[in-house]
Amino acid sequence: MDIVICVALKDCFIVKKNIYYIRKNIYVQNIYIIIDSRNSYFFSKNYCKKNNIILIDEAQLIPNRQNLEEICKQHFTCQIRFGWYYQQFLKMGFALSKYAKEYYLIWDSDTIPLTPLTFIEQNKMVFTPKSEYHKPYFETIKKLIGYDKETNYSFIAEHMIINVSIMRELIQQIEQSPIKGNSWISKIINATPPHEPNGFSEFETYGTFCHHNYINHFVLKKLRTFRNGGEIYSRGISHYKLRKLAIKYDTISIESWNTPKKSIRRMRNNIEIYFFNTISTIRTLYPFIRI
């Protein structure tokens, strides 16, 4: 099984710590990092070779990002984070690429596995049920593929095991929907409520599709997840602390927008945020400089 991680500029440090624990706790062959090519220098050839990492330029999977942004501008009547939608399209689009095999595991760049985990058991996908419910996701699903919410749980976790043939079938069904658009991505955009900034979830859509058509292809297994780890710990959390947390939790998420309460940890995060914001600003002001 391979792992697919979308890595934004702000996550180029935390993902390296994540990869160490992925290699330790999840049986995985290749780790595919989908990344803006400008950020590839954070991952040396030796580092990639040592960890079986393959870097994929995001533009190779989903080209014409500017055109997609323009479609979003025409569709949405509210402000959105296009990057949040784009990374979902990348994770789905991986199934259409030459790299995809029978399965791949989507994993969040800021979620660290603390204990040994499996996501295929007796040839069935293992999904992690959660309690989230966001109505606009299901309004979009209904428009795209005609399904209502069918479970009393959510498929939105910090990871998702993907059966490539099922994901391809889902994408094909989206392409055949009567929604306006000349691609499955533009149809997804145009199916979302225009006034809703967060109108689509690839995990909820894929999970609902599996439940409706392939209910015997997956099982549910709850994990002890620490979703808001960033409210307590900085992204520089030590291996010692992570080993202690493994007694109580299976995963910990340390998201960049969470702010630790302790001043030293908060300062550590702020320095990292400042570093990446500086790079982003330089790129905006001087696009001819490769940094």
VOPAVO-729331 format. One record per residue (C-alpha): residue number from 1; x, y, z; residue in three letters. Coordinates in steps of 0.5 Angstrom, whole numbers, plus 2048, in hexadecimal, padded with zeros to 3 digits. Layout:
 num  xx  yy  zz residuo
 NUM   X   Y   Z     Ala
...
END
This chain:
 num  xx  yy  zz residuo
   1 800 800 800     Met
   2 802 807 7FE     Asp
   3 801 80D 802     Ile
   4 7FF 814 7FF     Val
   5 800 81B 803     Ile
   6 7FF 822 800     Cys
   7 804 826 803     Val
   8 803 82E 803     Ala
   9 809 832 804     Leu
  10 807 833 80C     Lys
  11 807 82C 80D     Asp
  12 80E 82A 80A     Cys
  13 811 82A 811     Phe
  14 80C 826 815     Ile
  15 80B 821 80F     Val
  16 812 81E 810     Lys
  17 811 81D 817     Lys
  18 80A 819 815     Asn
  19 80E 815 810     Ile
  20 813 812 815     Tyr
  21 80C 810 819     Tyr
  22 809 80E 813     Ile
  23 80F 809 811     Arg
  24 80F 807 818     Lys
  25 807 805 819     Asn
  26 804 804 812     Ile
  27 806 7FF 80D     Tyr
  28 808 803 807     Val
  29 80B 802 801     Gln
  30 80C 809 7FD     Asn
  31 80A 80F 800     Ile
  32 808 814 7FB     Tyr
  33 808 81C 7FD     Ile
  34 804 820 7F8     Ile
  35 807 827 7F9     Ile
  36 808 82D 7F5     Asp
  37 80F 82C 7F1     Ser
  38 812 833 7F4     Arg
  39 812 82F 7FB     Asn
  40 815 829 7F9     Ser
  41 81C 82B 7FC     Tyr
  42 81A 82A 803     Phe
  43 81A 823 801     Phe
  44 821 821 7FF     Ser
  45 823 81B 7FA     Lys
  46 826 817 800     Asn
  47 820 818 804     Tyr
  48 81B 816 7FF     Cys
  49 81F 810 7FD     Lys
  50 820 80E 805     Lys
  51 819 80E 806     Asn
  52 816 80C 7FF     Asn
  53 813 812 7FE     Ile
  54 811 814 7F7     Ile
  55 80F 81C 7F6     Leu
  56 80A 81E 7F1     Ile
  57 809 825 7EE     Asp
  58 802 826 7F0     Glu
  59 801 829 7E9     Ala
  60 802 823 7E6     Gln
  61 7FC 820 7E9     Leu
  62 7F7 825 7E9     Ile
  63 7FA 82B 7E3     Pro
  64 7F7 831 7E2     Asn
  65 7F6 834 7E9     Arg
  66 7F5 83B 7E7     Gln
  67 7EF 839 7E3     Asn
  68 7EC 835 7E8     Leu
  69 7ED 83B 7ED     Glu
  70 7E9 83F 7E8     Glu
  71 7E3 83A 7E8     Ile
  72 7E3 83B 7EF     Cys
  73 7E3 842 7EF     Lys
  74 7DD 842 7EA     Gln
  75 7D9 83D 7EE     His
  76 7DA 83F 7F5     Phe
  77 7D7 845 7F8     Thr
  78 7DB 844 7FF     Cys
  79 7E2 844 800     Gln
  80 7E6 83D 800     Ile
  81 7EC 83A 801     Arg
  82 7EE 838 7FA     Phe
  83 7F4 834 7FC     Gly
  84 7EF 830 801     Trp
  85 7EB 82D 7FB     Tyr
  86 7F1 82C 7F7     Tyr
  87 7F4 827 7FB     Gln
  88 7EE 823 7FB     Gln
  89 7EE 823 7F4     Phe
  90 7F5 821 7F4     Leu
  91 7F4 81B 7F9     Lys
  92 7EE 819 7F4     Met
  93 7F2 81A 7EE     Gly
  94 7F8 815 7F0     Phe
  95 7F3 80F 7EF     Ala
  96 7F3 811 7E7     Leu
  97 7FB 812 7E7     Ser
  98 800 80D 7E5     Lys
  99 803 80C 7EC     Tyr
 100 7FC 809 7EF     Ala
 101 7FC 802 7F0     Lys
 102 7F6 7FE 7F4     Glu
 103 7F6 802 7FA     Tyr
 104 7F9 808 7FD     Tyr
 105 7F8 80C 804     Leu
 106 7F7 813 804     Ile
 107 7FA 816 80A     Trp
 108 7FA 81D 80D     Asp
 109 801 820 80D     Ser
 110 800 823 814     Asp
 111 7FD 81C 817     Thr
 112 802 818 81B     Ile
 113 801 810 81C     Pro
 114 803 80E 823     Leu
 115 801 807 823     Thr
 116 802 801 81E     Pro
 117 7FC 802 819     Leu
 118 7F9 7FE 813     Thr
 119 7F4 800 80E     Phe
 120 7F2 7FA 80A     Ile
 121 7F0 7F4 80E     Glu
 122 7ED 7EE 80B     Gln
 123 7EE 7F1 804     Asn
 124 7E9 7F7 807     Lys
 125 7EA 7FE 807     Met
 126 7EA 800 80F     Val
 127 7E7 807 80F     Phe
 128 7E7 80B 816     Thr
 129 7E0 80E 818     Pro
 130 7DF 815 81A     Lys
 131 7DA 819 81D     Ser
 132 7DA 81F 818     Glu
 133 7D4 821 814     Tyr
 134 7D4 827 80F     His
 135 7CE 828 80B     Lys
 136 7D1 82B 805     Pro
 137 7D5 825 804     Tyr
 138 7CF 821 803     Phe
 139 7CC 826 7FF     Glu
 140 7D1 826 7FA     Thr
 141 7D2 81E 7FA     Ile
 142 7CA 81E 7F8     Lys
 143 7CB 822 7F2     Lys
 144 7D1 81F 7F0     Leu
 145 7CF 817 7F1     Ile
 146 7C8 817 7F4     Gly
 147 7CA 815 7FB     Tyr
 148 7C7 817 801     Asp
 149 7CB 816 808     Lys
 150 7CA 80F 809     Glu
 151 7CE 80E 810     Thr
 152 7CE 810 817     Asn
 153 7D5 812 817     Tyr
 154 7DA 816 813     Ser
 155 7DF 813 80E     Phe
 156 7E4 81A 80F     Ile
 157 7EA 817 813     Ala
 158 7F1 819 812     Glu
 159 7F2 814 80D     His
 160 7EE 810 808     Met
 161 7F0 809 805     Ile
 162 7EE 809 7FE     Ile
 163 7ED 803 7F9     Asn
 164 7EF 806 7F2     Val
 165 7EA 803 7EE     Ser
 166 7E4 805 7F2     Ile
 167 7E7 80C 7F2     Met
 168 7E7 80C 7EB     Arg
 169 7E0 80A 7EA     Glu
 170 7DE 810 7EF     Leu
 171 7E2 815 7EB     Ile
 172 7DF 812 7E4     Gln
 173 7D8 812 7E7     Gln
 174 7D9 81A 7E9     Ile
 175 7DB 81B 7E2     Glu
 176 7D5 818 7E0     Gln
 177 7D0 81D 7E4     Ser
 178 7CC 822 7E1     Pro
 179 7D0 827 7E5     Ile
 180 7D3 82D 7E1     Lys
 181 7DA 82C 7DF     Gly
 182 7DF 829 7DA     Asn
 183 7E3 824 7E0     Ser
 184 7E1 821 7E6     Trp
 185 7E5 826 7EA     Ile
 186 7E1 82C 7E7     Ser
 187 7DA 828 7E8     Lys
 188 7DC 827 7EF     Ile
 189 7DE 82F 7F0     Ile
 190 7D7 830 7ED     Asn
 191 7D3 82B 7F1     Ala
 192 7D5 82F 7F7     Thr
 193 7D0 834 7FB     Pro
 194 7D3 83B 7F8     Pro
 195 7D2 83E 7FF     His
 196 7D6 839 803     Glu
 197 7DE 839 803     Pro
 198 7DE 832 805     Asn
 199 7DA 82E 801     Gly
 200 7DD 828 7FF     Phe
 201 7E1 822 802     Ser
 202 7E4 81D 7FE     Glu
 203 7E4 818 804     Phe
 204 7DD 819 806     Glu
 205 7DB 818 7FE     Thr
 206 7E0 812 7FD     Tyr
 207 7DD 80F 804     Gly
 208 7D6 810 802     Thr
 209 7D7 80D 7FB     Phe
 210 7DA 807 7FE     Cys
 211 7D5 806 803     His
 212 7CF 806 7FE     His
 213 7D3 802 7F9     Asn
 214 7D8 7FE 7FC     Tyr
 215 7D6 7FD 803     Ile
 216 7D9 7F6 804     Asn
 217 7E0 7F9 802     His
 218 7E2 7FD 808     Phe
 219 7E1 7FC 810     Val
 220 7E1 801 815     Leu
 221 7E7 802 81B     Lys
 222 7E7 808 820     Lys
 223 7ED 80B 821     Leu
 224 7F0 80F 827     Arg
 225 7F1 815 824     Thr
 226 7F4 81C 827     Phe
 227 7F1 821 822     Arg
 228 7F3 827 825     Asn
 229 7FA 825 827     Gly
 230 7FC 82C 825     Gly
 231 7F8 830 82A     Glu
 232 7FD 82D 82F     Ile
 233 804 82B 82B     Tyr
 234 808 82E 826     Ser
 235 80A 82B 820     Arg
 236 811 82A 823     Gly
 237 80E 825 828     Ile
 238 813 820 82A     Ser
 239 814 819 829     His
 240 813 818 830     Tyr
 241 80D 81B 831     Lys
 242 80A 817 82B     Leu
 243 80C 811 82E     Arg
 244 808 813 834     Lys
 245 802 815 830     Leu
 246 802 80E 82D     Ala
 247 800 80B 833     Ile
 248 7F9 80F 833     Lys
 249 7F8 810 82B     Tyr
 250 7F9 80D 824     Asp
 251 7FA 814 821     Thr
 252 7FB 81B 822     Ile
 253 7FA 821 81E     Ser
 254 7FE 827 81E     Ile
 255 7FB 82C 81A     Glu
 256 7FE 833 818     Ser
 257 7F9 837 81A     Trp
 258 7F8 834 821     Asn
 259 7FC 839 826     Thr
 260 7FF 835 82C     Pro
 261 7FE 839 833     Lys
 262 805 838 835     Lys
 263 809 83E 833     Ser
 264 80F 83A 831     Ile
 265 80B 835 82D     Arg
 266 807 83B 82A     Arg
 267 80E 83F 828     Met
 268 810 839 825     Arg
 269 80A 838 820     Asn
 270 80A 840 81F     Asn
 271 812 83F 81D     Ile
 272 810 83A 818     Glu
 273 80A 83D 815     Ile
 274 80E 844 814     Tyr
 275 813 840 810     Phe
 276 80E 83D 80C     Phe
 277 80A 843 80B     Asn
 278 811 847 809     Thr
 279 812 842 803     Ile
 280 80B 843 801     Ser
 281 80B 84A 801     Thr
 282 812 84A 7FD     Ile
 283 80F 846 7F8     Arg
 284 809 84A 7F7     Thr
 285 80D 851 7F7     Leu
 286 813 84E 7F2     Tyr
 287 810 848 7EE     Pro
 288 816 847 7EA     Phe
 289 81A 845 7F0     Ile
 290 81A 83E 7F2     Arg
 291 819 83D 7F9     Ile
END
